[in-house]
Amino acid sequence: KSPRTIKLLNYKYSTDNWTNITPKIISHLGQNLHIAKNHPLSYVRQRIINHFYKSYLNRLGNPLFSVYDNINPIVTTVQNFDSLLIPIDHVSRAKSDCYYINQETLLRAHTTAHQAELIALGLDNFLIIGDVYRRDEIDCTHYPVFHQVDGVRLCTMEQIFKNVRDPSKLNIFEYGSNESIDKQRYHTLEAVKIMEYDLKKTLVGLVQTLFGKDIKYRWVNQIFPFTHPSWELEICFNDKWLEILGCGIIRQEILHKTGAVDRIGWAFGLGLERLAMCLYSIPDIRLFWSTDSGFLNQFVTDNINSSITYKPISLHPQCTNDISFWLPQDIEYSSNDFYDIVREIGGDKVEQILLIDTYVNPKTKRTSHCYKIVYRHMERVLSQEEVNKIHKQIEITISKQLNVVIR
Ligand code: PHE
């Protein structure tokens, strides 16, 4: 029989006949790739945050949006569904679509799960970023764990009509009208249109910051239980239309229940993996979970805005050999000379070269470098013997050509 309780992220949960979370999924909890150093998902996260920081300033010139990127992904069905007006019989609640810990507790299926609680805390402008979990097939574009960014902005009547010369006859609410394709029953069309304009301008601005001013995009009508009207933004990538986010005007019932009764709001949600795959030409969503330095080292940069194009790495195992030598004292030495010789001798069998240590002898003042050379063939397994031969040849050649002394 399976155990009656389960410990996840340091908390104990009871299990029941709804429990369907697996050890493989549990192993992803707490990895937080979206805030991992030098991870592509982390770069996209930061670029999105920067866009919002720049787009909305308070009266002192400070960012208006606050960021929540570390909220526990274990949520209640109230957070994930009820607080967002998702009906009891909605397909997205199915056991076949979510990872349940028990009947009332699951791994969040979207970061929107935290929208209502943050509004209830009194926040008007915020981003929620984190890992989300959905049962799905595993192929190059689907993985049961991925990362989302949600954004929410609430406005008062004064904020909405701040650019109108005589706002005295304008309102954001009206009573007695019915819901239409353009608006919810409580909202005035003029308030909705101003919010729609602000929302779309900001999100188009975001894809233009990420992909350049010439990116082709289009808006498509959509339906979500928690927004109305709702849209999806698609971008044209490699001649295909790709859906990258959902958004809309927040259902006023959500603002009523959370105490933001005098406001109208917009919300959006997007997936980080999609954007990162397009931005960096990453062909397989599984690569984001790779711990292989052949993947990770391609994303080492101190400028998150630099354009990086991922070059596919071989799936055969790596062989790593270190090499240390004293630099010549009387002639100039440059690491690039060394790199060229290694490439010359090792060819495509060399995947990476890293300078891992520099040491200066305090007495002799001589400098020594230590490099890690990672060998890997694209088509076949390299034997250590074969690698050692190449390595030896490199040692002989650099001793002769660069006047270094192998340690
Ligand atoms: N939560 C939605 C999703 O995961 C995205 C969304 C968020 C849509 C907020 C509208 C508003 O698909």
Residues whose N, C-alpha, C, O or C-beta is under 5 A from the ligand:
A	BS01	LIG	H110 T112 F224 T227 G246 C247 G248 A267 F268 G269
